[in-house]
Amino acid sequence: MLRKATILIKIKSLRSYYLEFPLVDSVITSFGVMQSRPCIIIELEDFNKNIGYGEIWCNFPSDGASYRFNLLNSIYLKNIVGCEFSNPEKLIDRITEKFKTLFIQSGDMGSFHNINSGLDCAFWDLFAKTQKLPLNKLLSSDSQDHISVYASGINPDESSEKIKEARSIGIKAFKVKIGFNHSLDIDLLNSLSGNVSSEEMMMLDVNQGWSSEEAAKYLKILENYNFSWIEEPISALSNLEEFINLIDSTECSLAFGENIINFDDFISLGQNEKSKYIQPDLTKFGGVSLINELSKTIQSKKIWIHFLGSAVGLLTSAHIMSAINPDAFLETDINMNPLRTNLFENELKIVDGKINLSDHYGIGGPLNFDTINKYLISSFV
């Protein structure tokens, strides 16, 4: 059980930074093209000068980051500054109960979940710092000090090059995007399956690109290959029965969770015997609190956190993974992004296919303001 703070932690300030890095190579998905990597970073400071970091998911649509940034500072700020707590678990849910109806009325629960998630992460990081513990050690004293990663953000037309790049830094697992134009590229499948050793993993990400009928047809073909999982073959808005039927109908391992926004669905999928990979995104829905609760409800070895963003979300994810499922691989974008590698003063490096975690309290710090100032779009300090 999580140890409560012996004294109340009071929030003195909330600072936020909207950053954007223009991509050298666009990331192509079944639903669109990413020309840049945006992020919204939160700093929560208490009256003892401890700072907790969080990240708000804001990858889509292209104007989504500025919109969420404005919501954070126009609606949340006044409700966060001055609040007191001794336990971060679901704290953000209690704080936002007073204005949740505003988001329900607008029909925009997505932004509500995203902002809540980033703040939840910041509360957990701040709490760990007040307890003078790394975040992973707060959750489990037996946490290891590293987590293996798999390379993501790989476009099909550059898969060979990106896989070679990932191998050069010791990465042994790779995820390639498919699902374009409601089709299946057999030549690509043959190329990928021939480019993986028995010691490596190869995964495919459909990005919700198929209908249920297409998924049934294409998964039958994919059963002839040895891919570790097929991710999001159908829409995340599919009902639970459609998910379960698809899982039960194929020999392929399927992965879901990146876009699921219902805790009960996570539980049902996680309790399915054939379901091996559950992929919550702690910057998108539920934050650390959801994954901490989920790990106590389903087999934690099934939780493989989804993440594509900056160093704040990646390090938070790395700490949580090392605490709840240390043998898993954490998703990491293989494309160049200084908001991932240089956002903190200590550069985030992948060495021998792993992210090594320091013994600094929380997820570490401080932020690198040379990087922030270079890619800053807007701030509220």
Secondary structure, DSSP 8 states (H G I E B T S, - for coil): -----SS-EEEEEEEEEEEEEEEEEEEEETTEEEEEEEEEEEEEEETTS-EEEEEE---SSTTHHHHHHHHIIIIIHHHHTT-EES--TTHHHHHHTTTHHHHHHHT-HHHHHHHHHHHHHHHHHHHHHHTTSBHHHHH-TT--SEEEEEEEEE-GGGHHHHHHHHHTTT--EEEEE--GGG---HHHHHHHHTT--TT-EEEEE-TT-S-HHHHHHHHHHHTTS--S-EE--S-TTS-HHHHHHHHHH-SS-EEE-TT---HHHHHHHHHSTT--EE---TTTSSHHHHHHHHTTTS-GGGB-----S-HHHHHHHHHHHHHH-TTSEEEEE-S--HHHHSSBSS---EETTEEE--SSSBT---B-HHHHHHHEEEEE-
